[in-house]
Amino acid sequence: MLTIAYLGNGKSTNRYHLPFARKLPDKIKIKKIFSRSKPSEWETFDDIEYTNQLNDLWEDPEIQLVVITTPSQFHYEYGKMALEHGKNVLVEKPFAESSKQAKELFALAKEKGLFIQCYQNRRYDSDFLTVQKIIESGKLGDILEVEMHYDYFRPEVPENTHEFSTVNSYLYGHACHTVDQVISYFGEPDDIRYDVRQLLGKGRMNDYFDLDFFYGNMKISVKSSYFRIKERPSFVVYGKKGMFVKQTKDRQEEHLKLFYMPNHDDFGIDLPEHYGVLTYVDEQGGYHEEKVVSEVGDYSRVYEGIYETLINGKEKIVKDEETILQMKILEEGIRDIQEAEKQ
């Protein structure tokens, strides 16, 4: 059994962590949750102790893992504090504010013989897992291009933000999902080109990004905007023999926002209208167009992986070097805006 505590009791803990950790009662015991105040909109659980004293986490010898779910500007501070108190740590994304901070946390964990990892649950999105299945089927032949879109129509967010902040930028807050997907499956790119903008002008938030990753002749594009009244497809994959289009995103977040939780058998499951379309020409020149049943996404696989690492000694599912590379990419992507803001 892995006994854990949460440092933070907001949306991240209650929407993206607790429902999935609680799916694994034979592996995960949630003992405590720290919060300076208790948000009334979230359900509380009788089997969890709620505290406003940080020392209750540090001084409890049963707690093996502390999960940091605070706003991202506090990830480094609390991650370091947890390690210094001898606790293994899981940190929400973005992992830190810089690659320097990330390297420092990994070095401190190594020095103390402890575990620290970034919570990259989007590796277990159904659309991303389905794209992997299609690529590995070989039906598209050599892959030439992949487009990944993470769009919203939320103009009120940038319109009501009147100053630039690196840590609260769209790049840091959302590319931490998609960039990790790219790195986790395709590895380190040969080259990256960045188009990171403030669509409302200087002094406003970053609300758009378009990153191109190059792997030999293959290009992976990651594109996101707050001003897309109609979302672009979640994934489009082009190969020498055909293409695959997955219009809709993984549905786990959709269900979580409705407080429809993973204890339902159909939680996060795509219906036929959500299935992607595969179009290709086979070896005999025959034309095919067919719907592809989506893989099942499941964020609890992050907790299963951590259990296997801490209890059974398995390899970490999110490697240190992957997290450091992601932080370097985010830093480079936002640099031009940072420099322009100083002028």
PLY file of the C-alpha trace (Angstrom):
ply
format ascii 1.0
element vertex 343
property float x
property float y
property float z
element edge 342
property int vertex1
property int vertex2
end_header
0.00 0.00 0.00
1.24 3.48 -0.91
0.13 6.15 1.60
-0.15 9.64 0.17
-1.11 13.20 1.08
-2.13 16.18 -1.02
-0.65 19.62 -0.58
-3.51 21.67 -1.98
-7.27 21.17 -2.01
-8.53 22.98 -5.09
-9.65 21.99 -8.56
-6.50 20.07 -9.40
-6.70 17.79 -6.36
-10.43 17.22 -6.50
-10.94 16.96 -10.25
-7.74 15.46 -11.66
-6.23 13.48 -8.79
-8.60 12.22 -6.11
-11.04 10.47 -8.47
-8.20 8.44 -9.98
-6.20 7.71 -6.84
-9.43 6.52 -5.19
-9.91 4.04 -8.08
-7.02 2.04 -6.63
-8.03 1.21 -3.02
-5.80 -1.87 -2.96
-2.73 0.19 -3.88
-3.31 3.79 -2.78
-4.33 5.10 0.65
-5.09 8.83 0.80
-4.43 9.84 4.39
-4.35 13.64 4.49
-5.10 16.76 2.49
-3.55 20.10 3.39
-5.29 23.38 2.62
-5.20 26.77 4.31
-8.95 26.89 3.75
-11.49 24.21 2.80
-13.30 25.05 -0.48
-17.00 24.44 0.01
-17.68 23.36 -3.57
-15.71 20.11 -3.26
-16.92 16.93 -1.64
-15.09 15.86 1.50
-14.39 12.26 2.45
-14.75 10.77 5.93
-11.70 8.54 5.44
-9.38 11.49 4.69
-8.01 13.87 7.33
-8.18 17.54 6.30
-5.62 19.86 7.89
-4.40 23.44 7.67
-1.07 22.58 9.28
1.76 21.69 6.89
3.67 19.93 9.67
0.88 17.35 9.79
2.21 16.13 6.43
5.91 16.35 7.25
5.71 14.75 10.68
3.51 11.79 9.71
5.84 8.80 9.16
3.11 6.86 7.32
2.95 9.36 4.45
5.27 8.13 1.71
4.28 10.47 -1.11
3.20 14.13 -1.09
1.34 15.35 -4.18
1.83 19.07 -4.92
-1.31 20.54 -6.51
-0.88 24.22 -5.66
-0.76 26.98 -8.31
2.33 26.39 -10.43
4.36 29.32 -9.05
4.60 27.37 -5.79
5.57 23.97 -7.26
9.31 24.45 -6.82
9.02 25.83 -3.27
6.78 23.06 -1.97
8.49 20.32 -3.98
11.81 21.25 -2.40
10.22 21.51 1.05
8.72 18.02 0.74
12.04 16.50 -0.32
13.84 18.24 2.55
11.34 16.61 4.91
12.13 13.19 3.48
8.97 12.71 1.40
8.67 11.36 -2.13
6.94 13.89 -4.36
4.53 14.06 -7.30
4.26 17.57 -8.79
1.46 18.87 -10.99
2.42 20.39 -14.33
4.09 22.62 -15.25
6.68 21.01 -12.99
8.53 24.25 -12.24
9.13 27.73 -13.62
12.48 26.86 -15.26
14.74 24.00 -16.26
17.19 25.23 -13.60
14.58 24.67 -10.89
13.69 21.27 -12.35
17.33 20.16 -12.36
17.73 21.32 -8.77
14.71 19.31 -7.61
15.89 16.15 -9.39
19.40 16.57 -7.97
18.04 17.03 -4.45
15.84 13.93 -4.79
18.84 11.90 -5.99
20.98 13.17 -3.12
18.35 12.11 -0.59
17.43 8.84 -2.31
13.88 10.01 -2.93
11.40 9.99 -5.82
10.11 13.11 -7.56
8.08 13.12 -10.78
5.82 15.36 -12.85
2.14 14.42 -13.09
1.75 13.87 -16.85
-1.74 12.39 -16.94
-2.35 13.45 -20.56
-0.16 10.56 -21.68
-3.28 8.55 -20.94
-5.75 10.56 -23.04
-7.85 8.30 -25.27
-7.23 10.37 -28.42
-3.45 10.25 -27.92
-3.51 6.51 -27.20
-5.66 5.94 -30.32
-3.21 7.89 -32.48
-0.40 5.68 -31.20
-2.43 2.58 -32.13
-2.98 3.91 -35.65
0.67 4.80 -36.20
1.82 1.42 -34.93
-0.66 -0.42 -37.18
1.45 0.62 -40.16
-1.62 1.37 -42.28
-0.51 4.96 -42.85
2.98 3.97 -43.90
5.80 6.34 -43.00
4.46 9.24 -40.95
5.04 12.64 -42.56
3.12 15.05 -40.35
1.09 15.14 -37.14
-1.10 18.07 -36.12
-2.16 18.35 -32.48
-4.69 21.00 -31.47
-5.77 22.07 -28.00
-8.29 24.82 -28.62
-10.81 26.81 -26.59
-13.22 29.62 -27.22
-12.67 31.55 -24.00
-11.97 35.12 -25.12
-12.93 36.40 -21.67
-9.75 34.90 -20.21
-7.21 36.96 -22.20
-9.57 39.93 -22.42
-9.75 40.12 -18.62
-6.00 39.66 -18.13
-4.13 42.94 -18.35
-0.56 41.94 -17.65
1.88 39.34 -18.91
2.98 36.49 -16.64
5.29 33.67 -17.69
3.98 31.12 -15.24
0.35 31.95 -16.07
0.90 32.02 -19.83
-1.07 29.76 -22.15
2.20 28.15 -23.21
3.16 27.13 -19.67
-0.38 26.20 -18.68
-1.36 24.13 -21.73
1.69 23.21 -23.79
2.79 21.31 -20.68
0.17 18.75 -21.81
0.87 18.49 -25.52
4.65 19.00 -25.49
4.94 16.11 -23.06
2.86 13.93 -25.38
5.28 14.73 -28.21
8.38 14.05 -26.12
6.99 10.88 -24.54
6.17 9.22 -27.86
8.51 10.73 -30.44
11.50 11.59 -28.24
13.76 14.63 -28.47
13.34 16.53 -31.77
16.10 17.56 -34.14
14.79 21.11 -34.24
11.90 23.25 -32.97
10.34 26.40 -34.39
8.27 28.65 -32.16
5.37 31.01 -32.79
4.16 32.19 -29.39
1.94 35.27 -29.34
-0.07 37.79 -27.37
-3.03 38.19 -29.71
-4.27 41.24 -27.78
-0.88 42.97 -27.91
2.10 43.70 -25.73
1.49 43.74 -22.01
-1.28 41.15 -22.26
-1.27 37.41 -21.60
0.17 34.85 -23.98
-2.99 33.33 -25.50
-1.70 31.48 -28.58
1.11 29.14 -29.53
2.18 27.12 -32.56
5.22 24.88 -32.11
6.74 22.78 -34.89
8.91 19.81 -33.90
11.11 18.25 -36.61
12.25 14.62 -36.65
14.11 14.04 -39.91
11.42 14.44 -42.60
8.55 14.27 -40.11
6.95 17.36 -38.54
4.82 17.42 -35.39
2.79 20.62 -34.91
1.28 21.62 -31.57
-1.23 24.45 -31.89
-3.50 26.12 -29.35
-5.60 29.26 -29.07
-8.17 30.84 -26.76
-10.02 32.28 -29.77
-11.22 29.20 -31.69
-15.02 29.31 -31.78
-14.89 25.92 -33.51
-12.18 23.60 -32.34
-9.78 22.16 -34.87
-9.41 18.35 -34.80
-7.65 17.05 -31.74
-5.26 15.05 -33.95
-4.61 14.78 -37.68
-1.96 12.28 -38.78
-0.66 12.18 -42.35
1.34 9.26 -43.72
2.55 8.21 -47.16
-0.44 5.90 -47.52
-3.26 7.84 -45.86
-4.45 9.92 -42.92
-6.25 9.67 -39.60
-8.47 12.39 -38.14
-9.59 12.38 -34.48
-11.96 15.31 -34.19
-12.79 15.17 -30.48
-10.62 15.19 -27.38
-10.43 12.63 -24.62
-13.70 12.81 -22.64
-12.37 12.32 -19.11
-12.16 16.06 -18.47
-15.62 16.57 -19.98
-17.10 14.07 -17.53
-15.12 15.39 -14.56
-16.47 18.89 -15.14
-19.96 17.40 -14.91
-18.98 15.63 -11.65
-19.52 12.32 -13.46
-16.76 10.29 -11.87
-14.60 7.27 -12.78
-16.76 4.93 -10.69
-19.14 4.82 -13.70
-18.35 2.11 -16.26
-18.79 4.50 -19.18
-16.66 7.27 -17.67
-14.53 8.94 -20.34
-15.55 6.41 -22.99
-16.00 7.62 -26.56
-19.29 6.96 -28.31
-19.31 6.04 -32.03
-19.80 9.69 -32.99
-16.47 10.46 -31.29
-14.47 7.81 -33.15
-11.71 8.94 -35.47
-11.71 8.26 -39.22
-8.88 6.34 -40.87
-8.44 6.73 -44.64
-5.72 4.78 -46.45
-4.70 2.80 -49.52
-3.64 -0.81 -48.89
-0.82 -2.79 -50.50
-3.11 -3.87 -53.34
-4.18 -0.31 -54.09
-7.58 -0.70 -52.41
-9.12 2.40 -50.85
-10.39 2.24 -47.28
-12.23 4.69 -45.04
-13.32 3.45 -41.66
-14.09 4.55 -38.14
-11.64 3.44 -35.46
-12.88 2.52 -32.00
-11.08 4.78 -29.51
-8.68 3.43 -26.95
-9.75 3.90 -23.33
-8.03 6.76 -21.51
-7.40 6.42 -17.79
-5.51 8.91 -15.64
-5.28 6.41 -12.80
-2.46 4.79 -14.78
-0.21 7.57 -13.47
-0.86 6.40 -9.91
-0.45 2.78 -10.92
2.95 3.65 -12.37
4.04 5.50 -9.23
2.91 2.58 -7.08
4.99 0.21 -9.21
8.02 2.49 -8.89
7.85 3.14 -5.16
6.57 -0.23 -3.99
7.99 -2.64 -6.59
11.05 -0.76 -7.81
9.94 -0.34 -11.43
11.32 2.41 -13.68
9.69 5.85 -13.48
7.07 6.39 -16.17
8.01 10.06 -16.63
11.78 10.33 -16.92
13.68 13.21 -15.35
15.27 14.14 -18.67
11.83 14.34 -20.33
10.66 16.86 -17.74
13.86 18.92 -18.02
13.57 18.94 -21.83
9.97 20.10 -21.59
10.93 22.95 -19.27
13.69 24.00 -21.70
11.15 24.05 -24.56
8.69 26.15 -22.57
11.48 28.55 -21.56
12.64 28.97 -25.15
9.09 29.39 -26.43
8.26 32.24 -24.06
11.66 34.01 -24.25
10.84 36.43 -27.08
7.77 37.68 -25.24
9.71 38.04 -21.99
12.38 40.11 -23.72
9.82 42.27 -25.53
8.01 42.93 -22.26
11.24 44.30 -20.74
11.71 46.88 -23.49
0 1
1 2
2 3
3 4
4 5
5 6
6 7
7 8
8 9
9 10
10 11
11 12
12 13
13 14
14 15
15 16
16 17
17 18
18 19
19 20
20 21
21 22
22 23
23 24
24 25
25 26
26 27
27 28
28 29
29 30
30 31
31 32
32 33
33 34
34 35
35 36
36 37
37 38
38 39
39 40
40 41
41 42
42 43
43 44
44 45
45 46
46 47
47 48
48 49
49 50
50 51
51 52
52 53
53 54
54 55
55 56
56 57
57 58
58 59
59 60
60 61
61 62
62 63
63 64
64 65
65 66
66 67
67 68
68 69
69 70
70 71
71 72
72 73
73 74
74 75
75 76
76 77
77 78
78 79
79 80
80 81
81 82
82 83
83 84
84 85
85 86
86 87
87 88
88 89
89 90
90 91
91 92
92 93
93 94
94 95
95 96
96 97
97 98
98 99
99 100
100 101
101 102
102 103
103 104
104 105
105 106
106 107
107 108
108 109
109 110
110 111
111 112
112 113
113 114
114 115
115 116
116 117
117 118
118 119
119 120
120 121
121 122
122 123
123 124
124 125
125 126
126 127
127 128
128 129
129 130
130 131
131 132
132 133
133 134
134 135
135 136
136 137
137 138
138 139
139 140
140 141
141 142
142 143
143 144
144 145
145 146
146 147
147 148
148 149
149 150
150 151
151 152
152 153
153 154
154 155
155 156
156 157
157 158
158 159
159 160
160 161
161 162
162 163
163 164
164 165
165 166
166 167
167 168
168 169
169 170
170 171
171 172
172 173
173 174
174 175
175 176
176 177
177 178
178 179
179 180
180 181
181 182
182 183
183 184
184 185
185 186
186 187
187 188
188 189
189 190
190 191
191 192
192 193
193 194
194 195
195 196
196 197
197 198
198 199
199 200
200 201
201 202
202 203
203 204
204 205
205 206
206 207
207 208
208 209
209 210
210 211
211 212
212 213
213 214
214 215
215 216
216 217
217 218
218 219
219 220
220 221
221 222
222 223
223 224
224 225
225 226
226 227
227 228
228 229
229 230
230 231
231 232
232 233
233 234
234 235
235 236
236 237
237 238
238 239
239 240
240 241
241 242
242 243
243 244
244 245
245 246
246 247
247 248
248 249
249 250
250 251
251 252
252 253
253 254
254 255
255 256
256 257
257 258
258 259
259 260
260 261
261 262
262 263
263 264
264 265
265 266
266 267
267 268
268 269
269 270
270 271
271 272
272 273
273 274
274 275
275 276
276 277
277 278
278 279
279 280
280 281
281 282
282 283
283 284
284 285
285 286
286 287
287 288
288 289
289 290
290 291
291 292
292 293
293 294
294 295
295 296
296 297
297 298
298 299
299 300
300 301
301 302
302 303
303 304
304 305
305 306
306 307
307 308
308 309
309 310
310 311
311 312
312 313
313 314
314 315
315 316
316 317
317 318
318 319
319 320
320 321
321 322
322 323
323 324
324 325
325 326
326 327
327 328
328 329
329 330
330 331
331 332
332 333
333 334
334 335
335 336
336 337
337 338
338 339
339 340
340 341
341 342
